[in-house]
Amino acid sequence: MIARLSELLDDYLAMIDSAASFAEALIVSTLTTVDAGRNDSELHQMIDPEGDVRFTDLLAGTSPVALYMTEHFWIPIFERGQISEEMRDDISVDEAIEWLRGVILMLTIRNNLDKKSQRRLLEKFLLNNVQKNRVIKP
């Protein structure tokens, strides 16, 4: 399962690495994670073939899979934000990840929000300066 998750993470990280900014990488990665939580049946099957554990349980818990995903997916994104000085300097990477896990959990179970609505919420409450001519694609 870890090998397959690594493949998925590599695909996501390649997409995120091409993002023009930390803000874009954060929005894209969050929306991708929410989409996977809602729709990626292969990921759901890997998490729990019997169907007893939901993606939301994984997000909210401290399972080895959740910790692996955090270490290999979110830490590099937030470190990018620290290096570029786009991320607030008064919170740690661990605090940012913990807060974002809650946001992703909320968005995953809010089936009434389409991607455009999710993006609007993320931009409004997550980012300090969203430029009028943003490079983030809907």
C-alpha positions in Angstrom: 0.0 0.0 0.0 2.8 2.4 0.8 4.4 1.7 -2.6 1.1 2.6 -4.4 0.6 5.7 -2.2 4.2 6.7 -3.1 3.2 6.5 -6.8 0.1 8.7 -6.2 2.1 11.2 -4.2 4.8 11.4 -6.8 2.1 12.3 -9.4 0.6 14.9 -7.1 4.0 16.4 -6.2 5.0 16.7 -9.9 1.7 18.6 -10.5 2.4 20.8 -7.4 6.0 21.4 -8.3 4.9 23.0 -11.5 2.8 25.5 -9.6 3.9 29.1 -10.0 3.7 29.9 -6.3 3.2 28.5 -2.8 -0.4 29.8 -2.9 -1.1 27.9 -6.1 0.6 24.8 -4.8 -1.4 24.9 -1.6 -4.8 25.4 -3.4 -4.1 22.7 -6.0 -2.9 20.2 -3.4 -5.9 20.9 -1.1 -8.4 20.6 -3.9 -6.7 17.4 -5.2 -6.8 15.8 -1.7 -10.5 16.7 -1.3 -11.3 15.2 -4.7 -9.4 12.0 -3.8 -11.3 11.8 -0.6 -14.6 12.0 -2.4 -13.9 10.2 -5.6 -10.7 8.1 -5.8 -12.1 4.5 -5.4 -8.6 3.0 -5.9 -7.3 5.1 -3.0 -10.3 4.1 -0.8 -9.7 0.4 -1.7 -6.0 0.7 -0.7 -6.9 2.4 2.6 -9.3 -0.3 3.6 -10.3 -3.2 1.2 -13.2 -4.1 3.5 -14.6 -0.6 3.5 -14.7 -0.2 7.3 -12.3 2.9 7.3 -13.3 6.0 5.4 -10.9 8.6 4.0 -12.3 11.0 6.6 -11.2 8.6 9.3 -7.7 8.6 7.8 -7.6 12.4 7.7 -8.7 12.7 11.3 -6.5 9.9 12.7 -2.9 9.2 13.3 -2.6 6.0 11.3 0.8 5.1 9.7 -0.8 5.9 6.3 -1.8 9.4 7.5 1.6 10.1 8.9 3.3 8.9 5.7 1.1 11.1 3.6 1.8 14.1 5.8 5.5 13.6 5.8 5.8 13.1 2.0 3.1 15.4 0.7 2.4 18.3 3.0 5.8 19.0 4.6 7.5 19.8 1.2 4.6 22.2 0.2 4.8 24.2 3.5 8.6 24.2 3.4 8.3 25.7 0.0 6.1 28.4 1.5 8.7 29.1 4.3 11.6 29.3 1.8 9.7 31.7 -0.5 8.5 33.6 2.6 4.9 33.3 1.3 3.9 31.4 4.4 3.2 33.1 7.7 6.3 33.0 9.9 4.4 32.9 13.2 3.1 29.3 12.7 5.1 26.1 12.3 4.7 23.5 9.5 3.2 21.1 12.0 0.6 23.6 13.0 -0.2 24.5 9.4 -0.6 20.8 8.5 -2.9 20.2 11.5 -5.1 23.1 10.6 -5.2 22.1 6.9 -6.2 18.5 7.8 -9.3 20.0 9.5 -10.1 22.2 6.5 -9.7 19.2 4.1 -11.9 17.1 6.3 -14.6 19.8 6.3 -14.4 20.2 2.5 -14.4 16.4 1.9 -17.7 15.9 3.7 -19.3 19.1 2.2 -20.6 17.5 -1.0 -22.7 20.6 -1.7 -19.6 22.6 -2.5 -18.3 22.3 -6.0 -14.6 23.0 -6.9 -15.3 26.6 -7.6 -16.9 27.1 -4.2 -14.1 25.2 -2.5 -11.5 27.3 -4.2 -13.3 30.6 -3.2 -13.3 29.5 0.4 -9.7 28.5 0.4 -8.6 31.7 -1.3 -10.6 33.9 1.0 -9.6 32.3 4.3 -6.3 30.6 3.6 -4.3 33.1 1.6 -3.2 36.6 2.6 -2.9 38.2 -0.8 -4.9 36.7 -3.7 -3.9 38.6 -6.8 -6.7 39.8 -9.1 -4.9 38.2 -12.1 -4.2 34.9 -10.4 -2.5 32.0 -12.2 -4.6 29.4 -10.4 -6.9 27.6 -12.8 -10.4 26.6 -11.8 
